[in-house]
Amino acid sequence: MTIHHRGRDARSRLRSVHQPEAAAPGGSSPTSAGSLTRRSLLGAGAALALAPGAASAAGTGARAAGGVPLGGAIQAEFMEVDPGYKQAFLDHCDLIMPMNGLKFSLVHPAPDQWNFEPADRVVDFALQNDRLSRGTCHVWWGATPDWVERLDTPAAAEAALVDHIERIGDRYKGRLTGWDVVNEVIANDPASEGPLRQTVWLEKLGPKHIPIAFAASARADPQARLVINDYDLEFVGPRFDARREIMLGIVRQLQDGNVPVHSVGMQGHLYAGRQIDKEGLERFHKELDRLGVGLMVTELDIIDWETPPSNAAQDKTAYELVSDLLDAIFAWKPPQAVTVWGITDRYSWVPDVLPRPDGHPDRPLPLDRDLRPKPWMELLKSRLRAG
């Protein structure tokens, strides 16, 4: 989801993405949002030809043999200053990935400047401890550096995007199971905004920036599992129906252009006060499976601001939400992986961006501030071990 922003501008940008929205006006069908058709979404970009690459399965690792990998996204800046935090990932996770270190604006802040150290530290830590790792993300509106925004021609923008992806993909080839190639490209409310989010990349390249990014990723690492990642795919309501339908449309059009896409990443930022759409998610999972595309949960955590201000009430809500999500996904087949967005309440984007109005501490993650497991951590482990 997010770089751990501190500034007011960053908070307002992120709040606009994840704050609960009113449902789309009654009666709006998913396909009416932006007049989505099979050919309309990516336009000329769908014609990009690329021989389908053979992608490795989302590996299972030594600790997850026979089950679904449990992942955690770690913030590199806290790894050495908080040994307990670092150890918690080894105690609980099969996959350990950089939360922010591979995002465009941090790893490539200027045209001739690269900073791989934070991501290298996390990936080395994971692999040296017999864990999997994966990358996020090549294209995200929230991590676009100023120098990209100043590019003044489509050719310059495409060259910058392709060079960025190919250089990073080659560096981590064989070390990461895959990548969130594009993140949050669907409009927050398709009924009022059209199908795709208005971003710098959309402005400069149009919808074809999506297949351009996937094609470059496949060239850089033909064995990587390539993921399209987005939020608000889990819930009941017309807005969420529309977002799932648009996601399926993007996947189909990438496939029409022979551009590899192997999985959909469902972020899984779960809100108290929103109902998991069990039937809708099962249908979504079935259709992805029919297309030969997997499903994974990539950024699981809890926004509990509509619960009473008590640890017990917050943890009960979290348990119920996670249980409903797992029921919905496992109803068709196991997901390829489930990754929590952090691991302990000590370090989370939620209190910074979406704090509880009553001032009571948020409890967004499966370990509390003292690194003690909550009930939903045990639920996760038991469900994922069973596969």
N, C-alpha and C positions, 0 to 999 in steps of 0.2 A: 504494500500500500504506500507507505510514506517514508520519506526521509524524515528524521526526527526534528522537525522544524521548531524554532523558538519565536521567530518574529511575528508581528501582528499580521503582515501581508500573507505569510505562509499559512497562519492559522485560518484566515478567512478563506483562502483558496481551498484548503482541505475541508473546511466545514461545508463549503458549497457542494462538495462531492458526497460526503457521508452523512450529512444531517438528514433525519427522516423527512421524506417528501410526501406531499399529498398524492394520493393515487391519481392516475390519469382520469380524465372525465369519463363518467360512466358510458359504457357502450363502445368505447374505442377498441377496435380489434388490433392485435399485434401488427398485422400487415398494413393497417391504415396509417401507422406512424411513419411518415416520410415516404409513403407509397412504395414500400419495400417490394422488390421483385427479385427473382433469382439472379438477374443480370444487372440490376441497377446499382447495387451497393458499391462494388469496387470498380465498375466501369472498365476503362481500357486496361487497368491494372490486372484484371483477371486473365488477360491474354499473355502475361509473362510465362514463357515456357521454361520448365525445369524438369528434368527427369526425376520421377519420384525417388527419393532417397530411402535407403533402408535404415530405419531408426531402431536403436536398441530399446528394449523394454525398460520401463522405470525400474531400475534394479532393486533388489530386495535387501542386500547387505547382510552381514553376519547376524546382527541382532534381530532382524525382521524376517528371517527365513520362514517361509510358509505363511506369512501374513502380509499386511499392508504397511509400508514404511511410515513411521511417525517422524515428521520433520520439525525443525525449529529454526527460525531466522534470528541470527545473533547480531548484535551491534558491536562492531569491532572495537570501538573506543572504550568499552567496558570490560573487555576480556582480561586484561592484565591487572587493572585496578581493582577488580572484584573477582577473586578466584572462585568464590562460591557460585557466582553466575556462570562462569565458564564451565565449572564442573557439572552444573545442573543439566547442561546439554548432553554431556557424556552419560549422565545417569539415566536420561529419559529418551534420547533421540537416536534414530537410525540415520537421519539425514540432518546435516548442519550447513546452513547456507548464509551468505552475506545478506543482511537486510538492506543495506544501502550502498555498499562499496562498489557495486557494478552498475549503478545508475548513471546515466549519461553525464549529468552535470558534475558529479563527483569524480568519476574516473577520467573524464575528458573535459576539463573546465575551460580550456582554450584550444585553438586549432593545433598548436604544437606542444601541448602540455598533457601528460597522462599521469595518473596516480593510481598505480595498481597495488600499492602496499597494503591498504586495509583489506581488500578482497583476497590478496595472496595469503595474508595472515589467517583469514577464516578458512579458505579452501585447504591450505596446508594443515591446519588444525584438524579439520574434518578427515582428510585422507590419512593423515598420520595416525589417527585413532580409529581407522577402519570404519569410517562413516561415509555415506554418500554426500554429495553436494550438488547444488544446481544454481543457475544464475537468474537474476532479475535486475533490470529489464532493459532491453535495447531502446524501446520507444515508449515514453510516458510523458504526457503533457506536463506533469508536475516536476520533471527533472530535465527540462530543456535549457541548455546554457544560453546565455545572451548572444554568444557569437553565432550560434545557429539561427537565432531570431534575426540577425543582421544579414544573413545570406540573401542575395537579391535576385537570384534566378533559380528556376526549377532544377537546372543542370547542376548548379553548385550545391543545392540542398540534397539532391540525390547522391552526388559524389561524396558529400560529407557523411551521410547516413550509411552508405555502403562501406566506406573506408572504416568508419567506427565499428560497425558490426563485424567486418571481416578481420580486423586487427584483434579485437577482443576474443572473437570466436576461435581464432587460430591459437591465441595464447593459452586458452583453457581447454583446447581440444583434448578429449580423452580423460579430462579431470572432472568434468561436470556431466551429470546425466542429461541435462537439457537446459532450456532457456524459456523464460517468459519473453517472447519476442516482442509482442506489442501488449500494452497494458492500458486498460480504461479508454478504449477507442469508441465505445458505444455512448451515445448521448445519455445524459442523466435521465431526462424525460423525453423519450422519442416522440410522444404525441405532440409536444409543443416545439421540439427542437430539430426534428428530423432524425434519421437513424444514427449518424456519427457525430461524435463530440467535435466541437470547433477547436482546433489546435493549430499550433504553428506548422506541424507536418501536413495537416489537411490543407491549410492555407497555401503552402508552398508547392505541394505535390499532388493534392487531391487525394481521393481514396486509394490511389495506386501505391501510396506509401506503405500500405499494409502488405501486399504481395512483394514489394521491393524488399522490405525488411525480412520477410520469411525466406525469400530466395537467397538473399545474402547470408542469412544464418545457416541455411542448408549447405551452401558452398563452403563456408568456413569450417563447419564440423558436420559431415554427413551422418554421423552416428548420433548426434544429439537429438533428444526429444523436444520438438518445437511446440510451444504452448501459446495460445491466445488467452489472455487473462483479463477478468473483469469482475466488478462488484454487483451486488443487488441482482443476483440470479436465483435467489433462494426462496423468495417470499410470495405470499398470496396477494394478488392484485393485478389490474391491467398494466400498470407500468412495468412490473416484473415479468409478466407474460410477454410484453413487447420486447424487453431486453433479451429474453431467452430466444425469441424468434429471430431477432436480428443477429444474435451470435450464431445460430444455425445457418443463417443466410451467408454470413462471412465465411464460415467453414466450407459450405458447399461451393462458393465461388472460388475460393483458393483451390479446392480440388478440381473444379472445372478448368482452371488454368495450369493444372499439373504442378502446383506449388505445394510442397509438403506442409501439412499441419497435423500434428500427432495427438494433441490433447487440448481440451478446454480447461483452463484454470478458473475455478469458482473461488473468489477470495474468501468468503465466509466470515465477514464482519457481521456478527449476529446481534440484532437489536432486541432488547426487551420491549414488548409491545408490538412486535411484528410476528406473524405466524409463518412458520415454514410451510411451503407448498409441497406437501409430500407427493400428491398425485402429479402435479406439474413437473417436479424434479424427476420423478420416475419416467415420465414421458420424454423429457429432455434427455435423460441418460440413455434411454432406449434408442432414440433417434441418433445420438452421437455414436452409439455402438453400431447401429446399422450403417453409418458412414465410415466405420473403421477408426473412429476417433475416441480416445479415452477421456476420462473425467478425473480431475484431482481437486482437492481443496488446498489452497495455497497460502491463505493469510488468516487463519482462524483466530478469532478473539471475540470478546463480548462487550457490547456497549450497554451498560446496565442502568442508565439514568432514569428509567421508568420503574425501578423496583424500590421497595421501602429501604431506608438507610440502615441496613444491618447486614453483617457478613452472611448470616444464615439465609436471609431472603435473597441476596444477590447470588450466592452459590447455588441455591435451589433453582433460580431462574436460568443460570448458566447451564446447569445439568440438564434441565428440560430442553433448552434450545439445542444443545449439542446432541442430545439423544434423538430429538426429532430430525435434525439434519442427517445424522448417521442412518437412521431408519429410512429416510427418503432416498439416500444415495445407495445404500446396500439393498434396497428393495429390488433393484434390477441386477446389479453385480457389484463387487467391491470396487472402490475407487483405486486409482493407481498410487496415490499417496495422500496423506493429510499432513499439512504443515501449519503449526501455530506461529502467530506473528509476534515472536518473542517467546519467553517461557515463564517469566515471573512478573508480578505486578510492580516490582522495583523499576522496571524499564518498559514503558509502553507509550505509544503515541496518544492513547485515548485520553488520559488526564490532561494532556497539553492541548489537544484539539477539541475534544468533546467532553469537557468536565461535567460532573453532575452539578445541576443547578443548586442543590442543597449543600454543596461543599463536602459531603461525605466521601471518603476515599473510594475511587473506582476499583473494581476487581475484575480486570479484563482477561487475565491469563490463568493457565492451569496450575501454577504455583503461586502461593501468596508472597508477600514481601519478605518473609523469613524462609522462603524456598520450600515450604511445606506443600505437598500435593493437595489439591482440592478434590472433591468427589469426581468432578468431570475429567480430571487427569486419569483416574483409575478407569472410568468409563471408556475413554479413548483407547487406553492400552488394551483393555480386554476385547473391545470390538475389533481393533485392528489386528491383534494377534490371531483372532479367530478367522480373519480373512473372509 
